[in-house]
Amino acid sequence: MAKSKSQSKSARDLTRILDRTNTPVYALGPDSVILFANPACCDWLQIEIDELIGSKCTFASNSTENLKRQIQGLHPPLGTTDSDSPQPTAHPLESTLFWAFTTDADENKSWRIASRTDLLDADQNYLGQLVVCSEESTASPESDPIACSTSPARLHAALAKVRTQTDCRYSLESLVGCSPFANRLRRQTESAIKSATDLFIYGQLGTGKEHLARTIHASRVNAKNSQLLPVHCSIADQQLIHQNIKDIVSSRADSNPAAGTPSEPEQDWLLLLDVDRMGHAAQNELLGFLQLPDFPLRTIATATNSLIELAGQGEFSEQLAHHLSTMTIELVPVAQRMLDLPLLAQALLERDNFRRDVQLTGFDADSMRLLSEFNWPENIDQLNRTIQSAADRAQGRLITKPDLPEDFKNALAAMRIGTASETQIRLDEYLGEIEKQLVLRAIKQAKGNKTKAAKLLGISRPKLLRRIQFFDLDATPDFSEISEPTESLDVSDFEELG
């Protein structure tokens, strides 16, 4: 009993000390729920203690919910701990020190170097983590985060920094990266969000064209008063285009009589999906609508190919191509932005963490190496499917090589074979060279006796003489160019030559 009272007093004394310090301190349970936070931590996060305690922290760098946005940067990387019975990480330096951050309503991030300690009971069972933060830093994790590193902790911090470089309020993994393409795409996306002009987005299958289009529209200032009305151009003929647009305009006029005259707060948009697959008659019908002086809709169009290039080849209406391409964004294939793959993979994994009870930290070096070796013909969509499948199979906090799905491994093996076979092999020349070498070896083994050599080869002497003439072997009668065979020839070795 006395011992229990002593422990209670020690706990109260420790709590008082932590409450008085200016250093943010917090504790997470094994399920990543915040169990303790001192006043300094609440001040840093700008969250009341009652709201903070009991909230679940997610290892992710983006969220659209205020509370999650404020606390998600508190989750430490969990290294290679097992999901059911976590143990101290196998990489203590990387996981003990990490960058903790909080995000305010204006998407500004406040960074602190934090130190985590695993909390274990007397039987070494995992109870959670205690985290102590340093003074607030004016710097971010790195002036240029180690984007090419496969370290989950550094990728997480780099990903959080990248998300501060765009005004987009919604999760959009295609924007992350450190390549020139990713930097240009973020700038173009910001310009498109701030603009009210027609937009054209093109790129290969799976690069996220429709997702980007919807995100840009939803992120615009007037999105609450604006509709995005999709039209699937690949199945739309001239009559269907006419009827669809007529119905959209009529419905819009009925629901908002004042919308007949375009005004920014009420601007609605046509989302023209796969516009490059539209037939010529349907193109002309659409162009006729868009050229009407009082047409109330603007456009966001997506396609696999550049409309301007298609128009130059006579495969698309030149007038419509220029009308739709006022502002253009190209989404390049993943294979052309492999520098971004570690951050892309980390972003997709962390997005998936929101639906998981067990938080995954990242990828080990072997699994990331395999992901980086593949050429991803279906781009981000295929990468996302692969990562989700691997996450479902993961036995620990890191995705490892055995976790990667079999269809991915088979596709990678096929790609490697294809790459190795890219050099052209001329079968006749290849087999001819093999036959020449076998004839030379047989004659050398027979010490120039052509009858014996023919017997070794299992062919007639006249046929051997014809092969010698065909290969012009009389020019080297002593056959000195052939090294001594490693083993004697046998007639059975040449049965196919007969």
Secondary structure in CASP SS format (residue, H / E / C, confidence):
PFRMAT SS
TARGET T0000
AUTHOR 0000-0000-0000
METHOD secondary structure of the structure
MODEL  1
M C 1.00
A H 1.00
K H 1.00
S H 1.00
K H 1.00
S H 1.00
Q H 1.00
S H 1.00
K H 1.00
S H 1.00
A H 1.00
R H 1.00
D H 1.00
L H 1.00
T H 1.00
R H 1.00
I H 1.00
L H 1.00
D H 1.00
R H 1.00
T C 1.00
N C 1.00
T C 1.00
P C 1.00
V E 1.00
Y E 1.00
A E 1.00
L E 1.00
G C 1.00
P C 1.00
D C 1.00
S C 1.00
V E 1.00
I E 1.00
L E 1.00
F E 1.00
A E 1.00
N C 1.00
P H 1.00
A H 1.00
C H 1.00
C H 1.00
D H 1.00
W H 1.00
L H 1.00
Q C 1.00
I C 1.00
E C 1.00
I H 1.00
D H 1.00
E H 1.00
L H 1.00
I C 1.00
G C 1.00
S C 1.00
K E 1.00
C C 1.00
T C 1.00
F C 1.00
A C 1.00
S C 1.00
N C 1.00
S C 1.00
T C 1.00
E C 1.00
N H 1.00
L H 1.00
K H 1.00
R H 1.00
Q H 1.00
I H 1.00
Q H 1.00
G H 1.00
L H 1.00
H C 1.00
P C 1.00
P C 1.00
L C 1.00
G C 1.00
T C 1.00
T C 1.00
D E 1.00
S C 1.00
D C 1.00
S C 1.00
P C 1.00
Q C 1.00
P C 1.00
T C 1.00
A C 1.00
H C 1.00
P H 1.00
L H 1.00
E H 1.00
S H 1.00
T H 1.00
L E 1.00
F E 1.00
W E 1.00
A E 1.00
F E 1.00
T E 1.00
T E 1.00
D C 1.00
A C 1.00
D C 1.00
E C 1.00
N C 1.00
K E 1.00
S E 1.00
W E 1.00
R E 1.00
I E 1.00
A E 1.00
S E 1.00
R E 1.00
T E 1.00
D E 1.00
L E 1.00
L E 1.00
D C 1.00
A C 1.00
D C 1.00
Q C 1.00
N C 1.00
Y E 1.00
L E 1.00
G E 1.00
Q E 1.00
L E 1.00
V E 1.00
V E 1.00
C E 1.00
S C 1.00
E C 1.00
E C 1.00
S E 1.00
T C 1.00
A C 1.00
S C 1.00
P C 1.00
E C 1.00
S C 1.00
D C 1.00
P C 1.00
I C 1.00
A C 1.00
C C 1.00
S C 1.00
T C 1.00
S C 1.00
P H 1.00
A H 1.00
R H 1.00
L H 1.00
H H 1.00
A H 1.00
A H 1.00
L H 1.00
A H 1.00
K H 1.00
V H 1.00
R H 1.00
T C 1.00
Q C 1.00
T C 1.00
D C 1.00
C C 1.00
R C 1.00
Y C 1.00
S C 1.00
L C 1.00
E H 1.00
S H 1.00
L H 1.00
V C 1.00
G C 1.00
C C 1.00
S C 1.00
P H 1.00
F H 1.00
A H 1.00
N H 1.00
R H 1.00
L H 1.00
R H 1.00
R H 1.00
Q H 1.00
T H 1.00
E H 1.00
S H 1.00
A H 1.00
I H 1.00
K H 1.00
S C 1.00
A C 1.00
T C 1.00
D C 1.00
L E 1.00
F E 1.00
I E 1.00
Y E 1.00
G E 1.00
Q C 1.00
L C 1.00
G C 1.00
T C 1.00
G C 1.00
K H 1.00
E H 1.00
H H 1.00
L H 1.00
A H 1.00
R H 1.00
T H 1.00
I H 1.00
H H 1.00
A H 1.00
S H 1.00
R C 1.00
V C 1.00
N C 1.00
A H 1.00
K H 1.00
N H 1.00
S C 1.00
Q C 1.00
L E 1.00
L E 1.00
P E 1.00
V E 1.00
H E 1.00
C H 1.00
S H 1.00
I H 1.00
A C 1.00
D C 1.00
Q H 1.00
Q H 1.00
L H 1.00
I H 1.00
H H 1.00
Q H 1.00
N H 1.00
I H 1.00
K H 1.00
D H 1.00
I H 1.00
V H 1.00
S H 1.00
S H 1.00
R H 1.00
A H 1.00
D H 1.00
S H 1.00
N C 1.00
P H 1.00
A H 1.00
A H 1.00
G H 1.00
T C 1.00
P C 1.00
S C 1.00
E H 1.00
P H 1.00
E H 1.00
Q C 1.00
D E 1.00
W E 1.00
L E 1.00
L E 1.00
L E 1.00
L E 1.00
D C 1.00
V H 1.00
D H 1.00
R H 1.00
M C 1.00
G C 1.00
H H 1.00
A H 1.00
A H 1.00
Q H 1.00
N H 1.00
E H 1.00
L H 1.00
L H 1.00
G H 1.00
F H 1.00
L H 1.00
Q C 1.00
L C 1.00
P C 1.00
D C 1.00
F C 1.00
P C 1.00
L E 1.00
R E 1.00
T E 1.00
I E 1.00
A E 1.00
T E 1.00
A E 1.00
T C 1.00
N C 1.00
S C 1.00
L H 1.00
I H 1.00
E H 1.00
L H 1.00
A H 1.00
G H 1.00
Q C 1.00
G C 1.00
E C 1.00
F C 1.00
S C 1.00
E H 1.00
Q H 1.00
L H 1.00
A H 1.00
H H 1.00
H H 1.00
L H 1.00
S C 1.00
T C 1.00
M E 1.00
T E 1.00
I E 1.00
E E 1.00
L E 1.00
V C 1.00
P C 1.00
V H 1.00
A H 1.00
Q H 1.00
R C 1.00
M H 1.00
L H 1.00
D H 1.00
L H 1.00
P H 1.00
L H 1.00
L H 1.00
A H 1.00
Q H 1.00
A H 1.00
L H 1.00
L H 1.00
E H 1.00
R H 1.00
D H 1.00
N H 1.00
F C 1.00
R C 1.00
R C 1.00
D C 1.00
V C 1.00
Q C 1.00
L C 1.00
T C 1.00
G E 1.00
F E 1.00
D C 1.00
A H 1.00
D H 1.00
S H 1.00
M H 1.00
R H 1.00
L H 1.00
L H 1.00
S H 1.00
E H 1.00
F C 1.00
N C 1.00
W C 1.00
P C 1.00
E C 1.00
N H 1.00
I H 1.00
D H 1.00
Q H 1.00
L H 1.00
N H 1.00
R H 1.00
T H 1.00
I H 1.00
Q H 1.00
S H 1.00
A H 1.00
A H 1.00
D H 1.00
R H 1.00
A C 1.00
Q C 1.00
G E 1.00
R C 1.00
L E 1.00
I E 1.00
T C 1.00
K H 1.00
P H 1.00
D H 1.00
L C 1.00
P C 1.00
E H 1.00
D H 1.00
F H 1.00
K H 1.00
N H 1.00
A H 1.00
L H 1.00
A H 1.00
A H 1.00
M H 1.00
R H 1.00
I H 1.00
G H 1.00
T H 1.00
A H 1.00
S C 1.00
E C 1.00
T C 1.00
Q C 1.00
I C 1.00
R C 1.00
L H 1.00
D H 1.00
E H 1.00
Y H 1.00
L H 1.00
G H 1.00
E H 1.00
I H 1.00
E H 1.00
K H 1.00
Q H 1.00
L H 1.00
V H 1.00
L H 1.00
R H 1.00
A H 1.00
I H 1.00
K H 1.00
Q H 1.00
A C 1.00
K C 1.00
G C 1.00
N C 1.00
K H 1.00
T H 1.00
K H 1.00
A H 1.00
A H 1.00
K H 1.00
L H 1.00
L H 1.00
G C 1.00
I C 1.00
S C 1.00
R H 1.00
P H 1.00
K H 1.00
L H 1.00
L H 1.00
R H 1.00
R H 1.00
I H 1.00
Q H 1.00
F H 1.00
F C 1.00
D C 1.00
L H 1.00
D H 1.00
A H 1.00
T C 1.00
P C 1.00
D C 1.00
F C 1.00
S C 1.00
E C 1.00
I C 1.00
S C 1.00
E C 1.00
P C 1.00
T C 1.00
E C 1.00
S C 1.00
L C 1.00
D C 1.00
V H 1.00
S H 1.00
D H 1.00
F H 1.00
E H 1.00
E H 1.00
L H 1.00
G C 1.00
END
